[in-house]
Structure formats: structure tokens, C-alpha cells
Amino acid sequence: MAGPDDVVMKGPDDDPPSGSPSAAPRGVRAAGRRAVVASYLAALVLLFALAFGARAIGLSGAVTEDEDQWIARAGTFANGLASQEWRRTYLTGHPGVTVMWLTTLTLGVDRTRPFERANNAPDVTTVPDFLSALARARVPFAVLQAGLVVVAAVLAGRLLGATTGLVAGLLLAAEPFWAGVGPVVGMDGMLTGFVTISLLALLLACGSGVEAAPGLGRRVGWAVLAGGAFGLAFLSKTTALFVSPAVGVLVLIASWHAWRSRAVGTGRAHRWWLVPLALGGAWAISAMLVVWLLWPVAWAAPIGTMVRAITFSARLGGEPHAPGSFLLGEPIDDPGPLFYPVALAVRLGPGTTVGLLLLFVLGDVGSARRVAWSLLVYVGLFLLLLMLAPKKVDRYLLPILPALGVLAAIGWVEAAWRLSWERGHPGRPGWVTSPGRPGWPRSQRVTALVLVGIFALGLQLWPLVQAGRYPLAAYNPLVGGVRTAERAIPVGWGDGLDVAAERIREMAGGQPVVTAIWSPLRVSFGAHAPGPVVSHQQIAQADFYIDYVHARQRKLTPRQLAGRQPDAVVTIGDVEYARIYKLR
């Protein structure tokens, strides 16, 4: 989108014509361009710091439900690498290869290997080094995803102009759900980042950016980047395959535009048919090459490995979530297609929410129209596939949140332009604040854009500030925050269980005690517990019981605790996440 760049990065409409007596000397203009580039790079550095800071909040949080499993899988993966038994690097069809590589490289092979979960071995969280190893392993997950935010902002800037890209970067840096997942040793945060890079690079490959008529070679280069990022997304989680329909649609659109240029006698008409072949081939080859290079088991059996992973994911996604689900006050096995619209409403950042409303109200977005429609097609197809699958979990929405953030950035920047641009300006004809109002000077237009960015960021940070040290408990305050979420969808990733363990330790006087908790949380809570941990079905053996929020939502509170007041409560955002009962 040319407008924001004209204000912040280029400014041709405000500079004197090159032939006028007041035109700046060439050296002065070059120095000005260098200053603009330096300012842009400084903004990217600050954006990285912001993105990492938002994710660093959760570095010291409680162990989440799946982190124990991924540390254990990384142990098996490291043993497979050390022994060169490549088949041992296939642990699950998810497949989580990027998770296991990053964990192993961070801790080192020798430190990672003891976490392998062998038959009849004790739970991985009881290994003395577990908590310190997990704390160290979380850091590169937060760093990598902060870097992916910056890359996404740069790519969005190539598509829509640097200003819109930076506003998108602010929204993505503080998108509450993605920020909360950021430090978690698991698949979803990295899947989200890699899918976003793949999508934005593919849009550039399809000629959707501000660059006029990019050559075929440059477009193939973007397609290679898109394919490589998709390969990393697939290695993170096979849900990345949900992007494939959007890839096909975007390549077909690029083909249609190439054919249309041929039909009207413009462009390189004789080569129009190369566009879909080159883009699709470059994307697919780079994706497959990345998967083959980074997954050792694929070195021995590439086709069998892919089939096995895809079959696993299809089977897993074709079954309802094993622990059951919850929707609008009622426990349910399959909450149906309504689940994801409700989950999206409570999980979406408020800055993104308002930006999308602005985009909808303002409507005409000029040169950004093609990118906006492409992102909407991707979001719609992804949501449709999620809604068709019986297994429904709110974190499966994560890969569409950055696309919505880019759309919201268009809305925010368009709002700033409509506030400050004059009637009849050649860049934005007829856009005024009110009839007859003159346009603002360039400095004031820049100020308007900066203020809009700050306001959007402040809104986006609002739920993170409310959630405090548990960013996964950040929900959209525009629809009621965590209190609404508690009544709408399953809540809780293990947040607050570290504090619950400290409360039990205090009540037990420092003595080892047995604690019972809902089965899916037993192993992860064991990392914090002051003694053995048993499942909710073994409550008779326990000294304490923890009634956690998402077990309570599913009406799984033991009958013997009905009507009894808890002895201690861990509260996050006015919601009782953990109720602690002293049994004896």
C-alpha cells in the first residue's frame, strides 16, 4: 500500500519536484534515505525486544500439560541421534521434529538423553534436573518466535508498505494467545510463526506486493522461502497441511492474473504458463527438501515416514478430544462448529479485534484489497477445516491469528490516513476527516500514524497485563476476559499449579504428602508437587486434592467434595483456577 510508505518511508508527495530550484541535492536525498533505513532497522530491533518481552513473561510459569511429553520425546530423539538409529527420531505423527531439535540443541545431547521415558520408568518430571532443563529449553522457543514476528513484519511491509508492516508487527508481537504459547516447549507457537512466514512469502510470490510486476525469478525466490517455511511448519505439526488448499487457490489466482495479462497483451505474455509451474514447483520442492534434511527418519524411509505422519494426524483429528470438551457452560464430547467462533472471540487480542472492525467499517482499502482478500480466503479455509474436524481445541486457532493481525493492521493504518489526509490528494483522493477540512502537514500525519500504533499496541497488551505472570490466562477483555472464557470454553493450561504446590507445601509443614489431581495434569503437576501425585480416581490415597478449573468445567469434581469449601484457592484474573482441599 503506497500511502503509508509515502508518509513514513518515502514521502514523494511532500518533496519538491526534482527540477525545481528548491529540490534537495542528490547527496542530501541519499543521506535522508540512509536515515530512513536506519530508523526502520531500529524499529525492527525494538519490535524484536517487544515480542521477546511479551513471551518472556511466561518463561517461569508452571509446567503445561504437554511439556513433560516433549521433554521425554526429546530424550528419545537425542538417543536416536547419538546412536544413529534414525528410526528412533520418529516419536509421534504430530511430528514435533522442530521441538525436539530445538530442545536437544539447547540442552545438548548428553543432558537431553536421560529424559527418555522407558518402559516402567518414573515420570519424567521426577528427574531431578527436569525443572532447570525445562526453564533453559523454553528460552530459545521465545527467542525464535520473537524473530518470526520480526520476519512477518518485514514481509507484511513488502506486501503493504513499511508502515502497515510495522503496525502488524506490533499486533503480532503482543497477540496474547501467541505470546502466551511462545515460551512453551511444544508445537503450536512455532507452527503459527512458520505458517505465517510461508503465507506472506507466498503472497509475495504471487505478485500481491507493492512492487510492480516482479520478475519471475524474484517470485520463484519468494516461493522457495514460502515452501521452506511450510516444511518447517509441517515438521512442527501436521496441521500445517490445512494451509495447502489456500496455497492452491493463491497459485491459481496468480495464474489467472498471468493469463489475464496475456489476454490484454501486457507483460511477458509468451511465458504466462510458467507462473503456476514455477511457483508450485519451487514451493513443493523446497518444502520437501526441508522435511527430508531435518527429519533423520526420512533419510531411511522418506515416503513411508510422510504417509505414517499424515495417517496419524487424520486419525487423531477424526476423533473427539479424549478428555472431552466444554462449550457455553456445558461439558460435551464434540462441541460442534460453534466452538471455534466462540473460542476466537475470547482468544483474539483486543487490538486485533478493533483493527478488524475498522477494516470492516472503512471497507475500501485501495491497493491492499488483493492481499486482504487473500488473507481472508486463507482464514476462511483454515477455519472451515477446523470446524469439520471432530477434535476441537482452542490452540488449533493459533495459525490464523497472525493473518487476522495483518488484516487488523490495514484497518488501523487506513483509519489513521482517513483522519489526516486531505481531500483531493493524488495519493488518497477524497479522504478527509470532514467536508472541507484541510489536510494535515506531513509531520502531523506521521504523528497520527505513531499515535494509532501506540493505541493499537496498548489495547493488545491489555489482557497480558491483566493476566500477570500467566499469559496463557489472557483473554479478550472486550468480550469479558477470563470470566467470560471460563463460561465459554475449556480454560487452563496448568497455570497456577506451581503456586498450588507451594500452598500445599505450606499446609503440610514441609512434609511429603500425596496429592490427587485430574489425570491429564498428574505428570506435569508432579514437577512442582511436594510428594507423590495420583489421579483423581485414587483420591482415597491422597492427603490433598486439587480441583482444577478445566476439570471443574467438565463436572469432574469428586462427589465427596461437593458443597465443601476449599482450604486454599489460587486465583488468576478473578477466576479460581485451583481449589485445594485438605483431605486428612
N, C-alpha and C positions, 0 to 999 in steps of 0.2 A: 504494500500500500504506500504510495508515494508521499501522501500528505505528511504523516508524522516525521518521516525522514527529512522532508524539506524544512521542517522546523528545527529539528534537533541535529541532524547529521549533515545535511547538505545546504539547505536554505537558498536555492537558486532564485526563488521568487522575491527574496528580500535583498539580493545583491544587485548592484548596478550592472547594466549591460556591459559586456566586455569591451565594446567600442567606445564607451562614454568616458569623458575626462576624469570622472571620479572612480573609475574601475581600479581595484586594488592591483598592485604589481604581482606578477606571477609568483615571485618568491614569498610574498605575504600570503597569497592564497594557499601555497604549498605548506607553509608553516601552520596556517589555520587548519588544513586537513590533518596534519600530524597531530595537532592538539585535539581534534575531534576523535581521532583513532585512539590516542592515549586516554581520553576521557571514557571512551567506550570500553577499553580494556580494564580500566579501573572499576567501571561499573560491573563488569563481569566478575572481577575479584571480590567485590562487595557482595555480589549475588551468591557466589560460592560460600562466602562466610555466613550469609544469612541462611542458606539452605542447610549447611552443616550444623549451624547453631540450632535450627528447628529440630533437626534429627538427633542432636547430641543430648537433648532433654531426656530421651528415653534410654540412654546408654546404661544407666544404673538401675533400671526398672526391674520388676520381678520377672522370673523366667516365664516365658509364654508357653502355651500348650505344646507346640511342636518343636521348640528349640532343643529339647533333650533328644528328640529323634534325629535332628540334623547333625548334632554333635556326634551322636553314635554312628550315624551313616558316614560322616567324615572320617571317623576312626577306621571303619572298614575300607573306605576309599583309599586312605593313606596306606593301609596294609597291602592293598592290591597294587598300588604304585611301587611300594618298597619291594615287593616280591615279584613284580612284573606279571602278576596274574590279572591280566586286563579284564577278564570276565567279572572279577570282583568289583569293578568300578560301576557295574550296573546294580544299583541298590533298590530302585523303585522306578516305575514308569513315569513319575512326575516330570522330569527325571532329577531335577535339582543338582545338575552337574556343576553349574557355576557356584552354587552354595558350597559344595564340597571342595571344589578347587580353592575358593577364596578362604575358607576356613583352614584348609591344610597349609596353604601358603602363608597364612598369618601366624599360625601356631608352630609351623614346622612339622615335618613328617613324624619325627620321634615323639613330639609332645601329643600329636593327634592320635597316634595308633592305639594307645591304651584305652581310648573311649569306645572301641569296638564292642558292641553288645553281643557277646557269645551266648550259646545255649546255657540256661540256668545261671548266668552271671547276674550279679546285683545290678540294680538300676543305675544307669549312667550318672544320674545326679548325685549318687552317693560316693562317686570317685572324689577323693579329697581336692583334686585340682579343678573340679568342674566349674565352680563359680568364677574363679580367676581366669580360667581359659575362656569361658563364655564372655566375660567382660572385655577381654582382649579381642576376641573374634568379632564382636559387634562393631568395633571402630571402623574397619575398612568397609563394612556394609554402609555405614552412614557416609563415609567419605566418597565412596563410589557413586552413591545415589545423588549426593550433592553435585558431583561432577556431571552426572547425567542431566541434572536440572540446567546447568550452565550450557551444555551442548544443545539441549532442547531450546533454550532461549536464543541461541545463535541461529539455529535452523529456522525457528519461527521468525527471527529477524530477516533471514534471507527470503522467507516467503512473504512477509507482510510489512517489512520495514523495521529498522532497528528499534524504534521507539515501542512499537507494538510487541516486538520480541522481548524487550526488557520488562514491560508490564506483565507479559505472560510468564517470564521468569520469576517475577515477584510472587505471582499467584501460585506457581508450581512449587517454589521454594517453601512456602508456608501452607500448602494444601494439607489440612490437618490429618487426614487419614494416611496419605502417603508419607508425611513427616513422621507420624507415629509408627508406621511399619518400617521406616528407614533403617533403624539400628537392629531390627530383629533378624536373627540368623535364620533365614528362611527364603522362600522363593518369590513371594508376591511383590516385594519392593523392587527387586531387580527386574522382574518381569515387566513391571509398569514402566520403568525407565527405558529398557531396551525396546519395548513395543513402541513407545513414544518416539524414540530416535528413528526407528525403522519407518514409522508412518510419515513423519515430517520429511525425512530424506526421500521417501518415495514420491511425495507430493512435488518436491523439487525436481525429481527425475521426470515427472510427468509434465513439467513445464508450467507449474502453477505459481512460481515465484514472481517477484517484481522484476527479475531480469528478463529483458525482452528477447524472445526466440533463442534460448540457449542452444548451443550446438549439440549434435548427437553424442559426441564424445563426453561432454560435460554431463549430459543426462545419464549416460551409462555409468559414469563415476558415482553419481548420486544413487543410482540403482544398486551398485556394488555396496555402498555404505548401508543402504536400506536392507539388503539381503544379509550382510554380516551381522547387523543389529538384530535382525529377525532370528538368525541362527543362535545368537546368544540368548534371545528371549525364549526360544524353544528349549535350549539347554537348561534354562531356569525352570520353565514349566510348560507343559504341552498345551496349556490353554492358549498359548500364542497362536495355535492353529486357527483360533477364532478370527484372527486377522486376515486369513487367506481370502475369504470372499471379498473383503474390501480391497485387497491387493488386485484381484482380478478385475473388479469394477474400475479402479483407478487406471489400470493399464489400458482397459478398453476405452475409457474416456480419452486418454492420451492418443490412442489410435484413431478415434473419431476426429479429434482436433487435427491430427496429421492428415487424415483423409480429406477433411474439410478444406485445409489449406491447399491440398492438391486440386480439389474441385474448383476453387475460386482462382487458381493459378498463382498462388503465392507460396513462398517458402521453397524448400527443395522437394518439389513435387515428385520427382522420379524416385525418391528414396523414402516415401511416406511409409511403405510397408515394413521398413526396417525398425520403426519405432517399437511396436509391440514385441517383435522378435528380440531386439537388443535389450530392452528394459526387462522383459520377463526372463530372458536367459541369464542376464547379469545378476538379477535378483536371486534366482533359484540356485545358480552355481555358487555364488558367494555364501548363501545360506548353508548349503550342503557341505561346502568346504570347511566352514567354521565348525559345524557339528562334528564332522569327521576328525578334524585336527584336535579338538578339545575333549573328545569323549573316548578314552582309551579302548573301551569295549567295542567301539565301532571300527577300530583298526582291524579287529579279527572277524567281525560279522556285521558289516555296515547295514545291510538290508534287514537282516533279522532283528537287529537292535531297534531300528526305527519302527518296524511292524510291532514288535513287542511293546514299545513305549506307547504307541498310538492305541493299540488294542487295550492296554491297561487303562488309559485315560478315558476311552469310550465306555468301558465297563464301569469305571468308578463314577463318571459323570451321569451314567444312566441309572444310578441308584440314589434314593433319597439320602440325605446326610445321616450317618449312622446314629449319632446321639439324638436325632430329632431336631426340630426347629421350633420357631416361635414367631407369631405374627399378630400384631394388634391385640395383645392381651391373652392369646390362646396358644398353648403348645400344639404343634401339628407336625406330621411327618413331612409332607410336601406342601409348603405354603402357597404354591401356585404362582402365576405370572405377576400377581400384585406385589410380591416380595421385593423385587428389585426397584420398582419406582419408589416404594416406601423407604427402602434402605438408602437409595440415592438421595432422597430428600433430607434424611437425617445425617448422612455422612458427607455431603458436599460442603466445601468451605463457603462461608458467607460472602467472601469477596468474589468467588466464582459465581455464586448464586445471583448476586446483584449485577455482575457483569453480563450474565446470560439474559437477565431481564432487560438490561439496557440494549443489548443486541436485538432482542425481540421487539422492543418498543421502537427503536430507531429504524430498524428494517433495512434500508438501503445502505450497503457498506461498500459501494463502489468496486474498486479493483480487488477487494478481498472476497467478493462473492464466490468465486470458484473455490477458493480454499475453504471458506465457511461451509459450503455445501458438501465438499469432500469430507470434511471432518464430521459433519452431521450424518453422512452416509455410513462412515465407519462406526460412529457411536450407535446408530440405529441397528446395524447388522450385528454388532457385538452384543448389544442388549437383547436382541431377538434370540440369538443362540443361547444366551444365558437363561432366558425365560423358558425356553423349550426344554432345558435340562432339568431332570427331577432334583438333582442336588443343588441346593441354593444356600450360599454363604455370602455375607456382605463383602468380604475381602475380594471376591471374584469381580467386583465392580472396579477395582483399582485401575486396570489398564485403560479405562475410558476417562478417568478424572483429568489427566493432563490435556487430552483433546478438548474437554469442556473448558479447561483453564485457558487454552489458546483462544477459543471462541469468546470467552468472557473478556479477554484482553482486547479483542476487537471492539467489543461493546464499550469498554471503559475509554479507549482512545477515541472512538467516534464521539462519545459524549463530551470529551474534552474539546474536540475540534468543533463541535456544534456550539459550545459555549463561547469560543474565542475567535471563530473565523468570520471574515466579513462577507457581506452579500456581493456576489459577482466576482469574487476572487477566481482567477483562472484555474487554480488547483481544486477548489471546492465550490463550485458555483451555487449561489443561492442559500448557503448555510449560514444562518445568523442566529443570534440569541433572541432577538425580537425584531419586528419590522422596522427598518430604518436605522438600526443600531450600527455604528461603525465598527470595523474590526479592530482588534487589539494590536499593539505593537508586537514585534517578534518576541521580545523578552517576556512580555506578559503571556504570550501564547505558550512559551516554554514553561513559565511558572505554572500555568493551568495544567499542563501535562504532568509536571512534577507533583503538584498537589493531588491530582487524580491518582497517580501511582501510590503516593503515601496513604491516601484514604483507602484505596483498594487493599493495600498491604495491611493496614490497621484492622480492617474488617476480617481479613484472612487469619490474622494472628489471634483474634478474639477468642475462639474456642480453645486454642492451645494455651493461652494464658489462664483460662478458666480451669483447664484440666490439670495444670501444675506439672508435677513430675511424672504423670501418667498420660502422655499424649494420645495413647490409643483410646482413652476415655473422652476424647474431644469430639463433640457432635455439634451440628449446625445450630447455633443459638437462635437463628431466625425462625426456626420451627419448634423451639423449646429446649434445645440442647439435650443433655444426657437424661433428663427427666422424661422427655418425650421418647427418646430412644429406648429407655427401659420398658416403656409400654408398647413399643412398636416392633422391635427386632431383638434377636439374641445379643446381649451385652456382656462384655468382659473377656479379656484375653489372659487372665491371670493377674490383672492389675490389683495391687493392694495385698496380694498374698504374702509378700515379703514382710509387710507391716503386721499382718495377721500372725505370722510366725513369731515375730518379736513380742506381740501381746501374749501369746500362749507361753512363750518362754518366761515372761514376767510372772504370769499367773501360776506357773509350775515351779516358781522359785529356782529356776535354772536346772531343774532335774529333767532327765529324759522322760518323755511321755509319748504315748501313742495317739496319733491324730487321724481321724477319719474324714474323708472328703469325697466328693463326686468322682467316680473312677477316671474320667478323662484328665482330671487335674492331679491325680495322685503322684505321678512321676515328677512332673515339673515342680509341684509344691515340695517334694522331697528335698530339693536343693536348699530350701530355707528352713525346713521343719526342725524342731528340737527333739528329734527322735524318729522312730518308725512311722510310716504313713500307710494307712489301709484304705480300701474303698468304702463307699457309703454302705455297701452291703455287709460290711464287717463292723458296724457301729458298736456292736456289743463288746468288742475287744478294745475299744478306744477310750481314752481319758478325755479327749476333746473332739468336738465335731465342728467343721467349718461349713456353713450353709452359704455357698457362693451364688452370686446373682443369677448366672445363666442356668444353674441347676434349679434355682427357685422359680425362675420364669417357666421352666418345663414342669413345674409342680412335682419336683423330686425331693422336697424336704421330707426327711423321715417322719413318720406319723408320731413317734414318741416325742417329737419336739413341737408338735402343733400347739399353739396357744402359749408357748413358753417364751419368756423374754430372754434375749441373748445376754450373755455375761460381758461381751465386748462387741464393738462394731467398728469396721473400717469403712469410712465414708469417702466417696470421691464425687465432687460436684453435687452434693445433696442426695446422692443415691447410695444406699447401703450395699456395698459390693460384697463384703464378707461379714457374716454374723457368726460369732464364736460362742459355742456352748460348752461349758464345763460339765462333763458327764459324771465324774467322780473324783 
